[in-house]
C-alpha cells in the first residue's frame, strides 16, 4: 500500500475518533447510558475505526506500527457487528474515554 493510502486510512480513523470525542465532551457515563442517539452515533464511529483498522491489517501495514492496537480495534468491531453476548455499553464508553484519546495521539504522531 502506498504511503498516501495509509495516510488516507489514518486520517479517516482520526476523524471518527474526533467526532466521537466531541459527541461525548462533557457527558457522563450515565448521560451516555440513557441517550440512545449518542450511543448509536458513537457505536457507528467505533465500528468505522475497526473497519479501517482491518484494512491496515489486510494490507499488512499493522507491523509497521506495532504500538497501535490494530487487531483489538478490529476485534471490537467484530464483537459489535456480530453482537457476541450483546453490546456492552460500559465497554464502549470506556473505549471512548480511555482508549480513543491515546489512539488519537498515536495516530496524529505518525
BAKOLVO-301741 format. One line per 5 residues: their letters; for each residue x, y, z of C-alpha. Coordinates in nm, 3 decimals. Layout:
BEGIN
a	X:Y:Z; ...
! end
This chain:
BEGIN
xxxxx	0.000:0.000:0.000; 0.129:0.342:-0.078; 0.203:0.587:0.197; -0.079:0.808:0.072; -0.330:0.519:0.107
xxxxx	-0.220:0.461:0.465; -0.240:0.835:0.534; -0.595:0.837:0.397; -0.700:0.549:0.626; -0.524:0.710:0.924
xxxxx	-0.694:1.043:0.859; -1.035:0.876:0.841; -0.973:0.699:1.172; -0.868:1.029:1.328; -1.188:1.196:1.207
xxxxx	-1.406:0.919:1.353; -1.224:0.945:1.686; -1.253:1.323:1.691; -1.625:1.307:1.614; -1.682:1.055:1.892
xxxxx	-1.483:1.252:2.147; -1.668:1.571:2.056; -2.006:1.396:2.096; -1.909:1.279:2.445; -1.746:1.601:2.562
xxxxx	-1.891:1.699:2.899; -2.103:1.384:2.910; -2.106:1.140:3.198; -2.143:0.767:3.161; -2.497:0.799:3.298
xxxxx	-2.576:1.054:3.024; -2.435:0.814:2.769; -2.622:0.515:2.910; -2.957:0.692:2.885; -2.921:0.853:2.543
xxxxx	-2.975:0.608:2.259; -2.889:0.865:1.993; -2.544:0.929:2.143; -2.486:0.556:2.184; -2.571:0.485:1.822
xxxxx	-2.361:0.776:1.693; -2.063:0.662:1.897; -2.104:0.296:1.807; -2.112:0.390:1.438; -1.777:0.564:1.475
xxxxx	-1.627:0.280:1.679; -1.735:0.043:1.402; -1.576:0.263:1.137; -1.248:0.275:1.332; -1.249:-0.106:1.349
xxxxx	-1.331:-0.142:0.980; -1.048:0.091:0.884; -0.808:-0.087:1.119; -0.898:-0.412:0.940; -0.786:-0.254:0.611
xxxxx	-0.448:-0.173:0.766; -0.418:-0.535:0.883; -0.529:-0.678:0.548; -0.268:-0.468:0.374; -0.008:-0.591:0.624
xxxxx	0.082:-0.246:0.747; -0.002:-0.316:1.109; 0.352:-0.445:1.166; 0.494:-0.104:1.072; 0.314:0.048:1.371
xxxxx	0.310:-0.224:1.638; 0.241:0.027:1.916; -0.111:0.070:1.778; -0.362:-0.198:1.871; -0.498:-0.263:1.521
xxxxx	-0.623:-0.613:1.599; -0.807:-0.502:1.911; -0.984:-0.233:1.709; -1.090:-0.489:1.451; -1.192:-0.727:1.730
xxxxx	-1.416:-0.466:1.890; -1.578:-0.400:1.555; -1.645:-0.771:1.513; -1.793:-0.802:1.862; -2.032:-0.515:1.799
xxxxx	-2.132:-0.620:1.446; -2.187:-0.984:1.536; -2.342:-0.898:1.874; -2.149:-1.161:2.066; -2.326:-1.163:2.404
xxxxx	-2.477:-0.822:2.328; -2.309:-0.486:2.309; -2.177:-0.382:2.648; -2.218:-0.007:2.670; -1.971:0.021:2.957
xxxxx	-1.701:-0.125:2.731; -1.792:0.118:2.452; -1.786:0.410:2.698; -1.450:0.304:2.845; -1.304:0.262:2.497
xxxxx	-1.409:0.615:2.407; -1.289:0.767:2.732; -0.969:0.568:2.787; -0.850:0.434:2.452; -0.958:0.691:2.195
xxxxx	-0.754:0.985:2.332; -0.438:0.771:2.337; -0.511:0.634:1.990; -0.569:0.985:1.859; -0.233:1.091:1.995
xxxxx	-0.057:0.786:1.845; -0.212:0.831:1.500; -0.153:1.204:1.495; 0.218:1.150:1.558; 0.262:0.922:1.254
! end
